[in-house]
C-alpha cells in the first residue's frame, strides 16, 4: 500500500470538510445553493494553484486545504472552535461514507467493507461531531444532498490520484479500498489541531 495515495485521500476529505464548514457557518440564514457550493470549491482549487506555483495540483490543494483548516480554527474559540472542527470532520465523513461509495457503486463495486471500517474507526469523532452540531441546532444530514454533486466531483479526482499514488489502474481503486479497508480507514485522520478542537471539552 503506497502512502502517497492515502495522503491524497486525507486531503480530499479535508477539502470536503472545508466545503461543509462553509455550508454550516452559524451566521448563514439559509442553506447554500449548489451554485454557491461549486463556487466555493472552484475558489479553493484556484487559490491552491495560485499560492503554490510549481507544485502538482494535488500537492497544491493539500497545502491550501491544510492552511485553511488551521486558519478556520484560529479564527474561533470555545464552542465555535468545536463547531468548526465538527464541520471539518463531517466533510471527511460524507466524502468517505456517501460520495466515495456512490462513485464506486456506479462502477459496480459495493464499498460496504470500507464504509464499515471507516465508521468503526471514527465512531468517537462522529459521536462528538453530532453532539456539537446538535447543540447548535444544525442537522448535517440535511446538507448531504446539496453537497453530493461537489463531493462526487471531488471523489472522481481523488480516486484518480489515489490510483496513481498506489500505482494501480483507476478501475482498481475501489477494490483496493475494500481490500485495505482497515488500513485506509485508520490512515484517514484529521489534522492534529482539528482533532484536538473536536474532542476538547469546553
C-alpha positions as protocol buffer text, in pm:
chain_id: "A"
residue {
  index: 1
  type: UNK
  ca { x: 0 y: 0 z: 0 }
}
residue {
  index: 2
  type: UNK
  ca { x: 165 y: 322 z: -115 }
}
residue {
  index: 3
  type: UNK
  ca { x: 131 y: 612 z: 129 }
}
residue {
  index: 4
  type: UNK
  ca { x: 107 y: 876 z: -145 }
}
residue {
  index: 5
  type: UNK
  ca { x: -238 y: 756 z: -243 }
}
residue {
  index: 6
  type: UNK
  ca { x: -363 y: 758 z: 115 }
}
residue {
  index: 7
  type: UNK
  ca { x: -225 y: 1108 z: 174 }
}
residue {
  index: 8
  type: UNK
  ca { x: -431 y: 1236 z: -117 }
}
residue {
  index: 9
  type: UNK
  ca { x: -743 y: 1068 z: 25 }
}
residue {
  index: 10
  type: UNK
  ca { x: -687 y: 1253 z: 354 }
}
residue {
  index: 11
  type: UNK
  ca { x: -651 y: 1581 z: 164 }
}
residue {
  index: 12
  type: UNK
  ca { x: -970 y: 1522 z: -32 }
}
residue {
  index: 13
  type: UNK
  ca { x: -1157 y: 1462 z: 295 }
}
residue {
  index: 14
  type: UNK
  ca { x: -1019 y: 1786 z: 432 }
}
residue {
  index: 15
  type: UNK
  ca { x: -1133 y: 1974 z: 122 }
}
residue {
  index: 16
  type: UNK
  ca { x: -1478 y: 1824 z: 167 }
}
residue {
  index: 17
  type: UNK
  ca { x: -1469 y: 1940 z: 528 }
}
residue {
  index: 18
  type: UNK
  ca { x: -1391 y: 2296 z: 422 }
}
residue {
  index: 19
  type: UNK
  ca { x: -1691 y: 2286 z: 189 }
}
residue {
  index: 20
  type: UNK
  ca { x: -1917 y: 2160 z: 466 }
}
residue {
  index: 21
  type: UNK
  ca { x: -1777 y: 2414 z: 712 }
}
residue {
  index: 22
  type: UNK
  ca { x: -1870 y: 2695 z: 473 }
}
residue {
  index: 23
  type: UNK
  ca { x: -2218 y: 2548 z: 433 }
}
residue {
  index: 24
  type: UNK
  ca { x: -2274 y: 2517 z: 809 }
}
residue {
  index: 25
  type: UNK
  ca { x: -2146 y: 2859 z: 917 }
}
residue {
  index: 26
  type: UNK
  ca { x: -2369 y: 2976 z: 1203 }
}
residue {
  index: 27
  type: UNK
  ca { x: -2414 y: 3323 z: 1052 }
}
residue {
  index: 28
  type: UNK
  ca { x: -2584 y: 3179 z: 743 }
}
residue {
  index: 29
  type: UNK
  ca { x: -2957 y: 3240 z: 735 }
}
residue {
  index: 30
  type: UNK
  ca { x: -3025 y: 2961 z: 486 }
}
residue {
  index: 31
  type: UNK
  ca { x: -2862 y: 2661 z: 326 }
}
residue {
  index: 32
  type: UNK
  ca { x: -2624 y: 2729 z: 37 }
}
residue {
  index: 33
  type: UNK
  ca { x: -2728 y: 2657 z: -317 }
}
residue {
  index: 34
  type: UNK
  ca { x: -2549 y: 2406 z: -537 }
}
residue {
  index: 35
  type: UNK
  ca { x: -2405 y: 2702 z: -731 }
}
residue {
  index: 36
  type: UNK
  ca { x: -2261 y: 2855 z: -411 }
}
residue {
  index: 37
  type: UNK
  ca { x: -2101 y: 2524 z: -318 }
}
residue {
  index: 38
  type: UNK
  ca { x: -1947 y: 2489 z: -664 }
}
residue {
  index: 39
  type: UNK
  ca { x: -1815 y: 2846 z: -644 }
}
residue {
  index: 40
  type: UNK
  ca { x: -1650 y: 2770 z: -308 }
}
residue {
  index: 41
  type: UNK
  ca { x: -1490 y: 2454 z: -447 }
}
residue {
  index: 42
  type: UNK
  ca { x: -1359 y: 2635 z: -755 }
}
residue {
  index: 43
  type: UNK
  ca { x: -1221 y: 2911 z: -533 }
}
residue {
  index: 44
  type: UNK
  ca { x: -1030 y: 2658 z: -322 }
}
residue {
  index: 45
  type: UNK
  ca { x: -877 y: 2496 z: -632 }
}
residue {
  index: 46
  type: UNK
  ca { x: -780 y: 2834 z: -780 }
}
residue {
  index: 47
  type: UNK
  ca { x: -623 y: 2960 z: -456 }
}
residue {
  index: 48
  type: UNK
  ca { x: -429 y: 2635 z: -418 }
}
residue {
  index: 49
  type: UNK
  ca { x: -280 y: 2667 z: -767 }
}
residue {
  index: 50
  type: UNK
  ca { x: -200 y: 3039 z: -732 }
}
residue {
  index: 51
  type: UNK
  ca { x: -41 y: 3015 z: -388 }
}
residue {
  index: 52
  type: UNK
  ca { x: 164 y: 2703 z: -466 }
}
residue {
  index: 53
  type: UNK
  ca { x: 306 y: 2750 z: -817 }
}
residue {
  index: 54
  type: UNK
  ca { x: 522 y: 2468 z: -942 }
}
residue {
  index: 55
  type: UNK
  ca { x: 356 y: 2205 z: -724 }
}
residue {
  index: 56
  type: UNK
  ca { x: 141 y: 1929 z: -873 }
}
residue {
  index: 57
  type: UNK
  ca { x: -227 y: 2019 z: -831 }
}
residue {
  index: 58
  type: UNK
  ca { x: -293 y: 1756 z: -562 }
}
residue {
  index: 59
  type: UNK
  ca { x: 6 y: 1877 z: -355 }
}
residue {
  index: 60
  type: UNK
  ca { x: -100 y: 2239 z: -401 }
}
residue {
  index: 61
  type: UNK
  ca { x: -452 y: 2158 z: -283 }
}
residue {
  index: 62
  type: UNK
  ca { x: -312 y: 1971 z: 17 }
}
residue {
  index: 63
  type: UNK
  ca { x: -108 y: 2277 z: 120 }
}
residue {
  index: 64
  type: UNK
  ca { x: -402 y: 2513 z: 83 }
}
residue {
  index: 65
  type: UNK
  ca { x: -661 y: 2286 z: 246 }
}
residue {
  index: 66
  type: UNK
  ca { x: -439 y: 2231 z: 550 }
}
residue {
  index: 67
  type: UNK
  ca { x: -370 y: 2604 z: 583 }
}
residue {
  index: 68
  type: UNK
  ca { x: -739 y: 2692 z: 550 }
}
residue {
  index: 69
  type: UNK
  ca { x: -843 y: 2434 z: 810 }
}
residue {
  index: 70
  type: UNK
  ca { x: -590 y: 2571 z: 1061 }
}
residue {
  index: 71
  type: UNK
  ca { x: -694 y: 2930 z: 984 }
}
residue {
  index: 72
  type: UNK
  ca { x: -1060 y: 2842 z: 1047 }
}
residue {
  index: 73
  type: UNK
  ca { x: -972 y: 2711 z: 1392 }
}
residue {
  index: 74
  type: UNK
  ca { x: -760 y: 3016 z: 1477 }
}
residue {
  index: 75
  type: UNK
  ca { x: -1050 y: 3244 z: 1390 }
}
residue {
  index: 76
  type: UNK
  ca { x: -1275 y: 3086 z: 1652 }
}
residue {
  index: 77
  type: UNK
  ca { x: -1269 y: 2974 z: 2015 }
}
residue {
  index: 78
  type: UNK
  ca { x: -1469 y: 2765 z: 2258 }
}
residue {
  index: 79
  type: UNK
  ca { x: -1793 y: 2632 z: 2115 }
}
residue {
  index: 80
  type: UNK
  ca { x: -1736 y: 2799 z: 1776 }
}
residue {
  index: 81
  type: UNK
  ca { x: -1400 y: 2628 z: 1751 }
}
residue {
  index: 82
  type: UNK
  ca { x: -1563 y: 2293 z: 1830 }
}
residue {
  index: 83
  type: UNK
  ca { x: -1835 y: 2361 z: 1570 }
}
residue {
  index: 84
  type: UNK
  ca { x: -1571 y: 2442 z: 1309 }
}
residue {
  index: 85
  type: UNK
  ca { x: -1389 y: 2117 z: 1382 }
}
residue {
  index: 86
  type: UNK
  ca { x: -1718 y: 1925 z: 1366 }
}
residue {
  index: 87
  type: UNK
  ca { x: -1791 y: 2072 z: 1022 }
}
residue {
  index: 88
  type: UNK
  ca { x: -1445 y: 1975 z: 900 }
}
residue {
  index: 89
  type: UNK
  ca { x: -1491 y: 1621 z: 1030 }
}
residue {
  index: 90
  type: UNK
  ca { x: -1833 y: 1580 z: 869 }
}
residue {
  index: 91
  type: UNK
  ca { x: -1688 y: 1674 z: 532 }
}
residue {
  index: 92
  type: UNK
  ca { x: -1447 y: 1385 z: 552 }
}
residue {
  index: 93
  type: UNK
  ca { x: -1720 y: 1159 z: 688 }
}
residue {
  index: 94
  type: UNK
  ca { x: -1959 y: 1232 z: 399 }
}
residue {
  index: 95
  type: UNK
  ca { x: -1681 y: 1207 z: 146 }
}
residue {
  index: 96
  type: UNK
  ca { x: -1593 y: 857 z: 264 }
}
residue {
  index: 97
  type: UNK
  ca { x: -1935 y: 717 z: 356 }
}
residue {
  index: 98
  type: UNK
  ca { x: -2158 y: 874 z: 88 }
}
residue {
  index: 99
  type: UNK
  ca { x: -1972 y: 1018 z: -210 }
}
residue {
  index: 100
  type: UNK
  ca { x: -1700 y: 752 z: -241 }
}
residue {
  index: 101
  type: UNK
  ca { x: -1948 y: 460 z: -216 }
}
residue {
  index: 102
  type: UNK
  ca { x: -2170 y: 631 z: -478 }
}
residue {
  index: 103
  type: UNK
  ca { x: -1871 y: 665 z: -711 }
}
residue {
  index: 104
  type: UNK
  ca { x: -1775 y: 300 z: -667 }
}
residue {
  index: 105
  type: UNK
  ca { x: -2135 y: 179 z: -695 }
}
residue {
  index: 106
  type: UNK
  ca { x: -2153 y: 340 z: -1040 }
}
residue {
  index: 107
  type: UNK
  ca { x: -1853 y: 124 z: -1128 }
}
residue {
  index: 108
  type: UNK
  ca { x: -2006 y: -197 z: -999 }
}
residue {
  index: 109
  type: UNK
  ca { x: -1822 y: -211 z: -665 }
}
residue {
  index: 110
  type: UNK
  ca { x: -2000 y: -225 z: -327 }
}
residue {
  index: 111
  type: UNK
  ca { x: -1783 y: -27 z: -85 }
}
residue {
  index: 112
  type: UNK
  ca { x: -1956 y: -158 z: 230 }
}
residue {
  index: 113
  type: UNK
  ca { x: -1639 y: -318 z: 377 }
}
residue {
  index: 114
  type: UNK
  ca { x: -1456 y: 15 z: 363 }
}
residue {
  index: 115
  type: UNK
  ca { x: -1755 y: 218 z: 489 }
}
residue {
  index: 116
  type: UNK
  ca { x: -1794 y: -21 z: 784 }
}
residue {
  index: 117
  type: UNK
  ca { x: -1425 y: 11 z: 869 }
}
residue {
  index: 118
  type: UNK
  ca { x: -1441 y: 389 z: 841 }
}
residue {
  index: 119
  type: UNK
  ca { x: -1748 y: 409 z: 1067 }
}
residue {
  index: 120
  type: UNK
  ca { x: -1585 y: 186 z: 1329 }
}
residue {
  index: 121
  type: UNK
  ca { x: -1253 y: 370 z: 1320 }
}
residue {
  index: 122
  type: UNK
  ca { x: -1407 y: 716 z: 1352 }
}
residue {
  index: 123
  type: UNK
  ca { x: -1704 y: 640 z: 1578 }
}
residue {
  index: 124
  type: UNK
  ca { x: -1580 y: 864 z: 1864 }
}
residue {
  index: 125
  type: UNK
  ca { x: -1528 y: 1162 z: 1631 }
}
residue {
  index: 126
  type: UNK
  ca { x: -1868 y: 1106 z: 1467 }
}
residue {
  index: 127
  type: UNK
  ca { x: -2048 y: 1093 z: 1802 }
}
residue {
  index: 128
  type: UNK
  ca { x: -1870 y: 1405 z: 1923 }
}
residue {
  index: 129
  type: UNK
  ca { x: -1933 y: 1599 z: 1599 }
}
residue {
  index: 130
  type: UNK
  ca { x: -2305 y: 1513 z: 1609 }
}
residue {
  index: 131
  type: UNK
  ca { x: -2328 y: 1632 z: 1971 }
}
residue {
  index: 132
  type: UNK
  ca { x: -2158 y: 1963 z: 1890 }
}
residue {
  index: 133
  type: UNK
  ca { x: -2374 y: 2037 z: 1588 }
}
residue {
  index: 134
  type: UNK
  ca { x: -2693 y: 1929 z: 1768 }
}
residue {
  index: 135
  type: UNK
  ca { x: -2622 y: 2188 z: 2040 }
}
residue {
  index: 136
  type: UNK
  ca { x: -2608 y: 2449 z: 1765 }
}
residue {
  index: 137
  type: UNK
  ca { x: -2935 y: 2327 z: 1614 }
}
residue {
  index: 138
  type: UNK
  ca { x: -2756 y: 2211 z: 1297 }
}
residue {
  index: 139
  type: UNK
  ca { x: -2851 y: 1892 z: 1116 }
}
residue {
  index: 140
  type: UNK
  ca { x: -2558 y: 1796 z: 890 }
}
residue {
  index: 141
  type: UNK
  ca { x: -2771 y: 1521 z: 735 }
}
residue {
  index: 142
  type: UNK
  ca { x: -2978 y: 1790 z: 564 }
}
residue {
  index: 143
  type: UNK
  ca { x: -2669 y: 1917 z: 384 }
}
residue {
  index: 144
  type: UNK
  ca { x: -2573 y: 1585 z: 223 }
}
residue {
  index: 145
  type: UNK
  ca { x: -2796 y: 1611 z: -87 }
}
residue {
  index: 146
  type: UNK
  ca { x: -2673 y: 1962 z: -172 }
}
residue {
  index: 147
  type: UNK
  ca { x: -2309 y: 1870 z: -125 }
}
residue {
  index: 148
  type: UNK
  ca { x: -2331 y: 1533 z: -301 }
}
residue {
  index: 149
  type: UNK
  ca { x: -2261 y: 1666 z: -652 }
}
residue {
  index: 150
  type: UNK
  ca { x: -1947 y: 1852 z: -546 }
}
residue {
  index: 151
  type: UNK
  ca { x: -1831 y: 1560 z: -331 }
}
residue {
  index: 152
  type: UNK
  ca { x: -1872 y: 1317 z: -622 }
}
residue {
  index: 153
  type: UNK
  ca { x: -1665 y: 1550 z: -840 }
}
residue {
  index: 154
  type: UNK
  ca { x: -1402 y: 1565 z: -566 }
}
residue {
  index: 155
  type: UNK
  ca { x: -1406 y: 1186 z: -531 }
}
residue {
  index: 156
  type: UNK
  ca { x: -1353 y: 1136 z: -904 }
}
residue {
  index: 157
  type: UNK
  ca { x: -1028 y: 1333 z: -893 }
}
residue {
  index: 158
  type: UNK
  ca { x: -932 y: 1182 z: -559 }
}
residue {
  index: 159
  type: UNK
  ca { x: -973 y: 825 z: -687 }
}
residue {
  index: 160
  type: UNK
  ca { x: -756 y: 902 z: -990 }
}
residue {
  index: 161
  type: UNK
  ca { x: -490 y: 1050 z: -762 }
}
residue {
  index: 162
  type: UNK
  ca { x: -520 y: 757 z: -521 }
}
residue {
  index: 163
  type: UNK
  ca { x: -478 y: 506 z: -805 }
}
residue {
  index: 164
  type: UNK
  ca { x: -172 y: 690 z: -932 }
}
residue {
  index: 165
  type: UNK
  ca { x: -20 y: 707 z: -583 }
}
residue {
  index: 166
  type: UNK
  ca { x: -91 y: 338 z: -522 }
}
residue {
  index: 167
  type: UNK
  ca { x: 38 y: 257 z: -875 }
}
residue {
  index: 168
  type: UNK
  ca { x: -277 y: 77 z: -987 }
}
residue {
  index: 169
  type: UNK
  ca { x: -523 y: 135 z: -1269 }
}
residue {
  index: 170
  type: UNK
  ca { x: -810 y: 376 z: -1180 }
}
residue {
  index: 171
  type: UNK
  ca { x: -1068 y: 99 z: -1224 }
}
residue {
  index: 172
  type: UNK
  ca { x: -891 y: -98 z: -948 }
}
residue {
  index: 173
  type: UNK
  ca { x: -909 y: 183 z: -690 }
}
residue {
  index: 174
  type: UNK
  ca { x: -1247 y: 85 z: -545 }
}
residue {
  index: 175
  type: UNK
  ca { x: -1142 y: -277 z: -492 }
}
residue {
  index: 176
  type: UNK
  ca { x: -823 y: -153 z: -326 }
}
residue {
  index: 177
  type: UNK
  ca { x: -1030 y: 44 z: -72 }
}
residue {
  index: 178
  type: UNK
  ca { x: -1216 y: -275 z: 22 }
}
residue {
  index: 179
  type: UNK
  ca { x: -905 y: -494 z: 28 }
}
residue {
  index: 180
  type: UNK
  ca { x: -725 y: -249 z: 258 }
}
residue {
  index: 181
  type: UNK
  ca { x: -1031 y: -109 z: 434 }
}
residue {
  index: 182
  type: UNK
  ca { x: -894 y: -102 z: 788 }
}
residue {
  index: 183
  type: UNK
  ca { x: -552 y: 38 z: 688 }
}
residue {
  index: 184
  type: UNK
  ca { x: -703 y: 315 z: 477 }
}
residue {
  index: 185
  type: UNK
  ca { x: -975 y: 399 z: 731 }
}
residue {
  index: 186
  type: UNK
  ca { x: -714 y: 435 z: 1005 }
}
residue {
  index: 187
  type: UNK
  ca { x: -491 y: 645 z: 780 }
}
residue {
  index: 188
  type: UNK
  ca { x: -767 y: 900 z: 708 }
}
residue {
  index: 189
  type: UNK
  ca { x: -710 y: 1125 z: 1005 }
}
residue {
  index: 190
  type: UNK
  ca { x: -790 y: 1485 z: 1079 }
}
residue {
  index: 191
  type: UNK
  ca { x: -501 y: 1729 z: 1117 }
}
residue {
  index: 192
  type: UNK
  ca { x: -392 y: 1725 z: 1483 }
}
residue {
  index: 193
  type: UNK
  ca { x: -528 y: 2073 z: 1562 }
}
residue {
  index: 194
  type: UNK
  ca { x: -868 y: 1989 z: 1412 }
}
residue {
  index: 195
  type: UNK
  ca { x: -899 y: 1663 z: 1607 }
}
residue {
  index: 196
  type: UNK
  ca { x: -792 y: 1835 z: 1929 }
}
residue {
  index: 197
  type: UNK
  ca { x: -1058 y: 2104 z: 1881 }
}
residue {
  index: 198
  type: UNK
  ca { x: -1323 y: 1842 z: 1803 }
}
residue {
  index: 199
  type: UNK
  ca { x: -1254 y: 1624 z: 2105 }
}
residue {
  index: 200
  type: UNK
  ca { x: -1182 y: 1902 z: 2358 }
}
residue {
  index: 201
  type: UNK
  ca { x: -1427 y: 1971 z: 2640 }
}
residue {
  index: 202
  type: UNK
  ca { x: -1549 y: 2329 z: 2676 }
}
